[in-house]
Amino acid sequence: MEEDEKFNKLPGGIALVTGASSGIGASFARRLAAAAAGNEKYRGLPFFDELWLVARRGDRLAALAEELQATYSTKDDEKTLIIRTFALDLVAPNALAGLADKAKEQGKPVSILINNAGYGTYGPFAVINMDRQLGQIDLNCRALTEACSRFSPLLTKGSLVINVASLAGFAPLGGFAVYAATKAYVLSFSIALAVEWEGRGIRVHALCPGSVDSEFAQVASEGVRLKVAHGWSADKTTAHCLKQAGRGKAYSIPRLNWKLQRWASILAGPVQSARFANKFLVRPYRKPQQ
Ligand SMILES: NC(=O)c1ccc[n+]([C@@H]2O[C@H](COP(=O)([O-])OP(=O)(O)OC[C@H]3O[C@@H](n4cnc5c(N)ncnc54)[C@H](OP(=O)(O)O)[C@@H]3O)[C@@H](O)[C@H]2O)c1
């Protein structure tokens, strides 16, 4: 059976993207809106008629929703994608429970869940503010896990879950220690969930990109570095991911260069990988006031 036939049977559904106010999340939102309008095609992408965009900066989400609506709305109301925005801090108590309740009220399945919101912190572990480091665990790991749990009852045969991990998830990295550990968690959790949910006909995919142009570096360095070094296009990253996820792959590494880096870290082993990053991949960070 063709992938599209297998997975496009949902009667209607919600596609939800967290961290949609910038970077990779905003790009996922654009790709999905284009796919819903028939302008882009991804084999095996489940049908959805609502796009939910989540992040803290509601103004950014509203501007993106307006852009997408202006680009893709048709005169045919039945075909026009409904776009809703939710200005939410995903680590706030009850944020995800409330969002899942809202989805339940729609009486539709969640066709696509993209857990993309996340951030990193550059710099030595003992020097970087502890709350920012722990916040990564709360958002990158805890909120992502909670989202999978809260939305699980709304996922159905054919649904697709994409968890944004990172190339950093394949090896420990000195100078980026907590972030790499959170992404190792996301990668491990996602692949295990992909296997557990196979029987439910739900696909789970971990996206593992290297450096991508976004606001990531600005946040990770607290404004000291504006862009990641050698960043790749967020649009190419998300297009590749949707293709691989639609085919049922459990994880993807979108570029050859990144695949080679992964193999190099396997050959070097975890200790040498961490040492190499600590010595040669030093990322700029804001030094605390003396
Ligand atoms: N860029 C890279 O090189 C790279 C490489 C590998 C993996 N990744 C991963 O890709 C994902 C997206 O990052 P990005 O590169 O696109 O960075 P980005 O441009 O900084 O985007 C991060 C997104 O997460 C949202 N977010 C942060 N904290 C949040 C919170 N507490 N509640 C809700 N939303 C929150 C941000 O929105 P608000 O600030 O509006 O809340 C923003 O939309 C992350 O998981 C990151 O770890 C990035």
The ligand as a Gaussian input file, in Angstrom:
#p B3LYP/6-31G(d) Opt

LIG

0 1
 N       19.939000      25.823000      15.649000
 C       20.703000      24.761000      15.816000
 O       21.889000      24.777000      15.468000
 C       20.112000      23.487000      16.390000
 C       20.785000      22.298000      16.175000
 C       20.258000      21.126000      16.689000
 C       19.064000      21.145000      17.375000
 N       18.419000      22.323000      17.578000
 C       17.152000      22.294000      18.320000
 O       16.141000      22.825000      17.502000
 C       15.070000      23.297000      18.319000
 C       14.676000      24.686000      17.844000
 O       15.735000      25.571000      18.071000
 P       16.139000      26.733000      17.046000
 O       17.488000      26.431000      16.566000
 O       15.070000      26.964000      16.065000
 O       16.294000      27.946000      18.079000
 P       15.396000      29.251000      18.294000
 O       15.338000      30.036000      17.032000
 O       15.962000      29.897000      19.513000
 O       13.950000      28.648000      18.611000
 C       13.610000      28.123000      19.857000
 C       12.098000      28.132000      19.989000
 O       11.733000      27.574000      21.261000
 C       10.795000      28.461000      21.880000
 N       10.877000      28.371000      23.333000
 C       11.973000      28.558000      24.100000
 N       11.638000      28.447000      25.399000
 C       10.301000      28.171000      25.444000
 C        9.373000      27.942000      26.493000
 N        9.747000      27.956000      27.787000
 N        8.078000      27.707000      26.175000
 C        7.681000      27.695000      24.881000
 N        8.512000      27.880000      23.845000
 C        9.809000      28.126000      24.128000
 C       11.208000      29.843000      21.377000
 O       10.105000      30.734000      21.431000
 P        9.838000      31.860000      22.531000
 O       11.179000      32.439000      22.903000
 O        8.926000      32.788000      21.824000
 O        9.174000      31.127000      23.650000
 C       11.528000      29.541000      19.929000
 O       10.359000      29.528000      19.156000
 C       15.599000      23.255000      19.755000
 O       15.082000      22.110000      20.403000
 C       17.094000      23.139000      19.580000
 O       17.710000      22.506000      20.674000
 C       18.910000      23.503000      17.095000

